[in-house]
Amino acid sequence: MKLSEFDYNLPQERIAQTPVEPRDASRLLVLDRQTGEITHTHFYEIGRFLQPGDLLVVNRTRVMPARIYAQKVPTGGKVEILLLNRLDGDLWEAMVGGKRVKVGTRLSIQGVVEAEVEKVLDGPRRLLRFSQPVDDLLEQIGQMPLPPYIHEKLQDPARYQTVYADQTGSAAAPTAGLHFTPKLLATLEQAGIGLAEVTLHVGLDTFAPVTEDEVTEHHIHTEWCQLTADTAGQINRTRAAGGRVVAVGTTSVRTLETAALHSPVGGPISPIEGNTNLYILPGFRFQAVDAMVTNFHLPKSTLLMLVSAFAGRETILQAYQTAIEEQYRFYSFGDAMLIL
């Protein structure tokens, strides 16, 4: 499969710069992947397309305020840090922007804490050792790391978190979940639709375009995920009763299908905890996911490839073209799809 097969032209004005209010007022394109039929509606009406006994599976990860501005010691040179992953205690993997940030470089962050470069990784990635734990300091010293295609300032940082986020660890939001409100979740529960939680801490590579011409040569990013025994039980009971497992977002899809690959073939889903580098391309056999809630993704991205694997590349690209013509809003703060 060639990278060019997952490209499409998106007018700049279709890239959403701010979230809609309220959250569930975003538009919803419902796609029947068997027939290609499309229905246009709003997210608050998603319950019309779900059934009693279905199970929504959401990613409970919470975005870290991981963008930090620092100064070199003693020169005062400006450096931008984007925390990606805590490796051990006070050691973090980070993307670092600035000139000559080499091993041994000391960085002062608002006079509150210091960091030292322990290792230079590929490109702008560095290993940073902080002088004290920073988890509890991030709200003070950090800012929300919005994607580079969003140019307007976010007035309320909570709008880049899902309403159920409670496990801090992501460098970006699982954006398909941003459309849910507590009221909508309660309405769905009253209609007999279940809710289960997984955790996958989203890395920035999730949104990176693939650069290899042959997509199978791309090396997928690795992210930490967890599917607990309680969630596995909910999924297995849903499947046994004939309900559908509806993954909210590609991160939930990757977690669910990773668990399926570590479970007996055709048997119940088993709990998992650890890293996943599952790369889902057309031809992949889905074992756990029956339906999917997702946003509209970047051209040439692994996320676009994942939804193409689920619904068919031509079907997805046609749905995207329809969404563009119907003036849907794209990417992180954009509108949503429900693929059935």
C-alpha positions, 0 to 999 in steps of 0.5 A, spaced: 500 500 500 502 506 497 502 512 502 499 516 496 493 512 497 491 515 504 492 522 502 486 527 501 485 535 500 483 539 506 481 546 505 485 550 511 478 553 513 475 546 515 480 545 520 477 547 527 480 552 531 476 552 537 471 547 540 463 548 539 459 549 545 456 545 548 460 539 547 455 535 544 453 540 539 458 538 534 456 535 528 455 527 527 456 523 520 454 516 521 457 511 516 454 505 515 460 501 513 457 495 509 452 500 504 456 506 505 450 510 507 451 516 510 446 520 515 448 527 518 446 529 525 448 532 531 452 528 537 447 529 542 443 524 538 448 519 537 443 514 542 439 514 536 444 509 532 446 505 539 442 499 542 440 497 549 446 492 550 451 496 547 457 498 550 461 504 549 469 503 551 472 510 552 479 512 554 480 515 561 487 518 560 488 525 562 492 530 558 498 533 562 500 540 561 506 538 558 509 544 554 514 548 559 518 554 557 525 554 560 532 558 560 539 555 559 543 555 565 547 560 565 546 563 559 539 564 559 537 562 552 530 560 551 528 552 550 521 549 549 520 542 553 514 538 551 514 532 556 512 525 552 513 520 557 516 519 564 521 513 564 523 512 571 522 517 577 525 524 575 527 522 568 523 524 562 523 523 555 521 530 552 522 534 545 526 540 546 526 546 542 532 550 542 539 551 540 545 546 542 541 543 547 546 537 548 548 532 554 549 536 560 545 542 559 542 545 565 535 548 564 531 553 569 524 553 569 521 559 572 526 558 578 521 553 581 525 547 578 531 545 574 532 539 569 539 537 566 540 533 559 542 526 560 542 523 553 540 526 546 535 521 542 533 522 535 531 529 532 529 533 538 528 528 543 532 528 549 532 525 556 531 530 562 533 529 569 529 533 573 531 536 580 525 534 583 518 531 582 514 535 577 508 531 577 505 536 582 508 542 579 505 541 572 499 545 573 504 551 575 509 551 570 506 547 564 501 549 559 496 545 555 500 542 548 495 543 543 496 540 536 500 545 531 494 546 526 491 549 532 493 557 532 488 560 536 489 560 544 484 555 548 480 559 553 478 554 557 484 548 558 478 543 560 476 543 553 482 539 551 480 534 556 474 529 556 469 529 562 471 522 564 479 523 564 482 521 571 489 518 569 494 523 567 499 521 562 497 523 555 501 528 551 495 529 547 487 528 548 483 522 545 479 527 541 473 523 539 471 523 547 471 530 547 464 530 544 461 527 551 457 531 556 455 528 563 448 529 561 449 525 555 452 519 558 447 519 563 442 519 558 445 513 554 446 509 561 438 510 562 437 507 555 441 501 557 447 503 553 453 501 558 460 504 559 467 501 560 473 504 561 480 503 558 487 507 559 492 509 553 496 514 554 497 518 547 503 520 545 505 525 539 507 520 534 499 518 534 498 524 529 505 524 525 504 523 518 507 517 515 513 519 511 515 512 507 512 511 501 510 504 502 506 504 508 508 497 511 515 500 512 513 505 517 514 503 524 509 505 529 509 509 535 509 505 542 504 507 547 502 504 554 495 502 555 491 498 560 485 494 560 483 491 567 479 485 569 473 489 570 473 492 563 474 485 560 468 482 564 464 488 561 466 486 554 465 479 555 458 479 558 456 484 552 459 480 547 455 474 550 449 477 550 449 480 543 451 487 544 456 491 540 462 494 543 463 501 540 470 504 541 470 511 542 476 513 539 482 510 535 486 509 542 480 505 545 480 501 538 488 500 539 487 498 546 481 493 545 485 490 539 491 489 543 487 485 548 484 481 543 491 479 540 493 477 547 487 473 548 485 466 546 483 466 539 475 466 538 475 466 546 474 472 551 478 478 552 483 478 557 486 484 561 492 487 559 497 492 561 503 494 558 506 497 551 502 497 545 505 498 538 499 495 534 499 498 527 492 497 524 492 497 516 487 495 511 487 487 511 487 487 519 482 483 522 478 486 527 476 481 533 474 486 539 471 492 536 464 492 532 463 500 531 467 506 532 466 513 534 472 517 531 474 524 529 476 526 522 484 525 521 490 528 518 491 525 511 497 520 510 496 519 518 496 512 521 489 514 524 486 515 517 489 508 515 486 505 522 479 507 520 480 505 513 482 498 515 475 498 519 470 501 514 474 500 507 479 506 504 474 508 498 468 508 503 472 512 508 475 517 503 468 518 500 465 520 507 471 525 508 469 528 501 462 528 503 464 531 510 468 537 506 462 538 501 458 539 507 462 543 511 464 539 517 469 541 522 476 537 522 481 534 526 482 535 534 476 540 535 472 538 529 466 534 528 465 526 529 463 520 525 460 514 528 462 508 523 457 502 524 
